[in-house]
């Protein structure tokens, strides 16, 4: 088991947005990091690049605490932000009560596609498993330290061939559990980036992918 390193703020190569004013630094930075190990556990590849492609779904989640989602007792429908952008139902219908929770995950892929703020998924997702072309996904680790959020995923290549990772996305999933026991899930892509250099996970090797979101001011 390899524990991903936490990279300090000084190690961030570039901000997610251009620094238009030379005397000012952006308050939001994000980057992607990949570390690849051979089957003996030796580090054989290290890569880091800025994350640049956040989607409208990420913006919608950021907007929720600002715009709010409260509706008065006489209104039996969800606000348009939840319905039109995140695709949640406008009301719970005959299920009078519901609980909402959400989770996120890192998805890896072997394809490429042009970025759009409305992308719903990767071009060629790499499935979770031990079959040909698949990677065995470990548990997602999410931690918060100071002003940064670290999202890390360890994957293992259980096949006899190297697997190339060319794209990465941060996925979000909202779960609505109704009082009758049924659960509906709604998934969306928070970010999408292609690697400037393909990440090759060798046969029987493993890799750690980390997405860091940093807020400063």
NUDRENFI-714993 format. One record per atom (N, C-alpha, C): residue in one letter; x negated, y negated, z negated. Coordinates in steps of 0.02 Angstrom, whole numbers, plus 50000, padded with zeros to 5 digits. Each point is the difference from the previous one (the first is absolute). Last residue first. Example, Ala and Ser with C-alpha at 12.3 -4.5 7.8 and 13.67 -1.06 7.14 Angstrom:
<rs>
S493585011249646/S499584994149997/S500394994549963/A499855028650004/A500454994150000/A499554994050000/
</rs>
This chain:
<rs>
X503054833350002/X500244993250004/X499664995549951/X500485027450117/X499584995549962/X500284992950006/X500505028150056/X500304993449993/X499544995849956/X499975024650157/X499704995849949/X500314993050002/X500165027850082/X500354993650007/X499774995649943/X499115024050132/X499964995349944/X500364993550018/X499735028150071/X500254993450021/X500004995649939/X498705024650077/X500254995349950/X500224993550033/X499225028150038/X500224993950032/X500304995449947/X498305023050019/X500404995849957/X500144993550038/X499275027450067/X499924992850006/X500464996549951/X498725026250074/X500554996149972/X499844992650008/X499335026750112/X499804994149963/X500604996449972/X499905019750150/X499965001649928/X499734994149958/X499634995050244/X500295006449980/X499865001349926/X499944974450059/X499705006250027/X500375006249976/X500804974450056/X499985004249941/X499745006950023/X499854973850101/X499995007150016/X499925004149936/X500844974550093/X499775003449941/X500055007550012/X499694977650175/X500395005949978/X499685003249939/X499844973950055/X499605006050012/X500395006049974/X501104980349990/X499534997750051/X499505005550019/X502555004449909/X499304999449978/X499564997750058/X502654993849964/X499575005050031/X499294998849977/X502514993849880/X499354998050027/X499675005950034/X502414990349862/X499755004550052/X499344997250026/X502034998049782/X499424997550036/X499795005250053/X502035002549876/X499804993549971/X499404997050037/X502125017650063/X499284999150005/X499814993149976/X502165016949929/X499794994650044/X499244999249995/X502425015949916/X499274999150006/X499844994650051/X502055011149831/X499904995250054/X499254998350002/X501945019449887/X499334997050004/X499954995550061/X501975011949817/X499834997750067/X499324996649999/X501525018449837/X499454995250006/X499894998450074/X502015011349812/X499684999650066/X499474994550000/X501495004849811/X499415004250005/X499654999750067/X501924987049913/X500225006850015/X499425004850011/X499744976349957/X500265003349940/X500275007050014/X498004989650152/X500694998349983/X500245004149940/X497564990550104/X500315005849969/X500694998149975/X497984991150180/X500624998049967/X500355006349976/X497374991650082/X500465005449984/X500614997049966/X497834991650172/X500484998249949/X500495005949992/X497354995850102/X500625003950001/X500434997849942/X497644992650163/X500424999049942/X500645004050007/X497254999850106/X500725001250006/X500364998549934/X497634993950145/X500275000349932/X500755000550005/X497965007850183/X500574995849982/X500175000849926/X498035005250217/X500205000749930/X500574995249986/X498295012850210/X500504995149979/X500215001549928/X498385013450119/X499924993750036/X500494994649978/X498695025449940/X500524995549976/X499884993250032/X499255027450050/X499864992850008/X500604995949977/X498875025549946/X500624996550015/X499864992650000/X498565025450028/X500044993249975/X500654996850022/X499825026849966/X499844994750048/X500064993249967/X500565021349897/X499315000950023/X499804994850052/X501864996849789/X499915003550063/X499275000350020/X501124988249812/X499945007249985/X499905004150063/X499724973849900/X500055003550063/X499875007449988/X500954979149834/X499535005450012/X500135003250067/X500474974949850/X500225005250046/X499455005150010/X500894978249826/X499485004850017/X500305005350046/X500624972949930/X500235006750019/X499405004350017/X500824974349872/X499505004750024/X500315006850015/X500374971949938/X500395005850020/X499525004950033/X499974976549833/X499625004950037/X500445006150013/X500154971849931/X500345006550000/X499605004850044/X499394975449855/X499995004450059/X500395006449988/X499314981449845/X500434997150051/X500035004350063/X499375010749770/X499914992950009/X500504997250049/X500135023950020/X499454997549959/X499904992650014/X501645023850051/X500004992749999/X499444997849952/X500755023550158/X499784996949939/X499994992450008/X500755025850115/X500134992850002/X499804997049934/X499755024250158/X499814996549939/X500124992550011/X500905025350108/X499854993050010/X499834996849932/X499615026550070/X500454995349967/X499774992850012/X499285017050188/X500015000449927/X500494995149972/X499855012950250/X500054993849963/X500015001449925/X499035012750227/X500345001549937/X499994993749957/X499965002250277/X499604998649941/X500425001449938/X499985008650281/X500324997449940/X499494998649944/X499635010550223/X500154992950007/X500334996849940/X500215025750004/X499574996450048/X500224992850006/X500745010549771/X499985002450069/X499544995850044/X500714997249762/X499355003350011/X499945002850071/X501464977649890/X499985007250003/X499315002750013/X501564976850043/X499725002649938/X500025007650002/X499854983250223/X500445003349952/X499615002549940/X499624978650168/X499685006449983/X500405003249944/X500894981750195/X499865001749930/X499665006849992/X500244981950197/X499935007349997/X499825001949929/X500674977650047/X500065002750067/X499985007750000/X500974986749784/X499375000650035/X500115003150069/X502014985949887/X499585005649983/X499365000050040/X501744982950009/X500325004449951/X499555005949980/X499764972650099/X499815007150007/X500305004249944/X500144975250049/X500575004549988/X499835007350010/X498484981550036/X500234999149931/X500595004549984/X498065006650176/X500614995950000/X500244999649928/X497675009250156/X500344998149939/X500624995950015/X498905019850157/X499994992849989/X500394998249938/X498835024050014/X500564996550031/X499924992549986/X498785027349973/X499954992749997/X500614997050034/X499215025249867/X500164996350061/X499854992649992/X499915018249831/X499475001350050/X500144996350065/X500664996349715/X500205002250066/X499415000750047/X501044996849719/X499454999950047/X500245002650068/X501114988249760/X500095004650055/X499414999250048/X500734994149726/X499554998750056/X500115005450053/X501854990349811/X499525005250018/X499564997550057/X502084993049791/X499644998750062/X499475005350011/X502574994149866/X499335002849997/X499644998150064/X502434994449835/X499625000050062/X499295002549988/X502844998349904/X499295000449985/X499615000050065/X502694996149889/X499534998950055/X499295000649972/X502745008349938/X499344997949976/X499534999450060/X502864998749965/X499415002850033/X499374997249968/X503005001849995/X499374998349968/X499425003350036/X502275002450078/X500034993649966/X499344997849970/X500865014250212/X499535001549946/X499894993649961/X501344999950193/X500365003249945/X499545002049943/X498934982250149/X500625003350016/X500345003049939/X497934986250026/X499955007049982/X500655003850011/X498924978250144/X500345001549936/X499975007549988/X498754990350176/X500284993749976/X500395001049935/X497835015350076/X500724999350012/X500264993549970/X497465000950088/X500395003049947/X500744999150013/X497964992350130/X500455005250023/X500395003549946/X498314980750013/X499795006549972/X500485005650017/X500454978250089/X499285001150008/X499805006949975/X502304992549991/X499774998750068/X499265001650010/X501075002949782/X500385003650051/X499674999350068/X499144988749806/X499975007349989/X500325003950057/X500104976350006/X499305002050000/X499935007649993/X502144988949980/X499785001750068/X499285002350003/X501465004249775/X499794994250040/X499695002150066/X501905015649885/X499304998149989/X499824993950042/X502525005849900/X499555001550056/X499314997549983/X502254995949890/X499865007150002/X499575001850060/X500774978149830/X499725001750066/X499785007250000/X500854988049807/X500545000650048/X499775001950070/X498504996149812/X500435005749986/X500565001050050/X497714987750079/X500514999249948/X500455006049994/X497445001950081/X500644998150029/X500514999549943/X497115000850038/X500595000249959/X500614997750039/X497585001850060/X500495004450031/X500655000349960/X497614982950049/X500475003349956/X500505004250038/X498014985550066/X500684998550021/X500525002949952/X497715003849952/X500064992850013/X500734998250016/X499275022849965/X499994996349936/X500084992450010/X500025013550201/X500535001949953/X499964996149934/X498394999350188/X500514994849995/X500535001549948/X498225015250059/X499724994249967/X500534994749987/X500615018850125/X499895001949930/X499714994249960/X500274996850231/X500655000549967/X499935001949927/X498084999750138/X500234993249985/X500675000149964/X499185020450077/X499584997649945/X500224993049979/X501005008650188/X500255003549941/X499594998249938/X499434992450219/X500554996149971/X500285003249937/X497455005950057/X500634999950037/X500524995649965/X497135000450019/X500575001049956/X500654999150039/X497375001950059/X500645001050034/X500565001949951/X497524996849965/X500254994050034/X500735000550022/X497765009649833/X500685001650022/X500304993750029/X497295005349992/X500584996349975/X500655003250024/X497865015749961/X500204994750046/X500604996349971/X497955021349959/X500464995149970/X500154994750051/X498705026349959/X500284994950045/X500464995449960/X498085022449994/X500344994949961/X500224994550047/X498985027549995/X500254994250037/X500354995349952/X498915019949923/X499714999850067/X500254994250042/X499715011649732/X500294994450037/X499654999550068/X500265023349858/X499544994450014/X500364994650041/X500825022649923/X500144994249958/X499544994150011/X500185022050116/X499595000449939/X500124994049954/X501075001950213/X500265005449957/X499585001049938/X500004975450104/X499965006650031/X500225005349950/X500894973850007/X499525004649969/X500005006750038/X500814971550020/X500055006950025/X499445004249970/X501514975549965/X499385003549983/X500105007350019/X501204973850044/X500005007250010/X499315002849983/X501774976249979/X499365003249988/X500075007650011/X501274973850045/X500055007350002/X499305003049993/X501274974849922/X499545003850043/X500115007449992/X500914972249937/X500135007250001/X499505003450046/X500804974749862/X499525003850040/X500185007449997/X500934973249928/X500185007050011/X499505003350047/X499884977049939/X500165003049936/X500205007350006/X498214983550150/X500695002749997/X500115003549934/X498284979350023/X500015007250009/X500725002549996/X498644975150062/X500525003649965/X499965007550016/X498664982250098/X499914999249928/X500515003849959/X499994999150245/X499365002849978/X499904999749924/X502305003450142/X499664994449969/X499365002549968/X501325015650112/X500054994250044/X499634993949973/X499855027149979/X499904994349955/X499994993750043/X501315024050056/X499434995750012/X499974994449949/X501045023649931/X500204994550042/X499404995450010/X499705019349875/X500515002550046/X500244994650047/X497464999849904/X500694999249976/X500495002650050/X497515010449975/X500354994450031/X500684999349969/X498365015049904/X499644997550058/X500324993750028/X499855009549744/X500504999450053/X499674996650060/X498975003849782/X499855004650055/X500494999550058/X500144987849789/X499454997350040/X499845004450060/X501635006349836/X500254994950045/X499454997250045/X499695025049911/X500114993549971/X500234995050052/X500475026949997/X499544995250028/X500164993149972/X500355026349915/X500344993650005/X499494994850023/X500035027750048/X499704994349966/X500454993950008/X500815026549999/X499834994250042/X499724994449958/X499795026749945/X500394994149980/X499794994050041/X499985027950039/X499614993950005/X500454994249981/X499835028649967/X500434994050000/X499564993850000/
</rs>
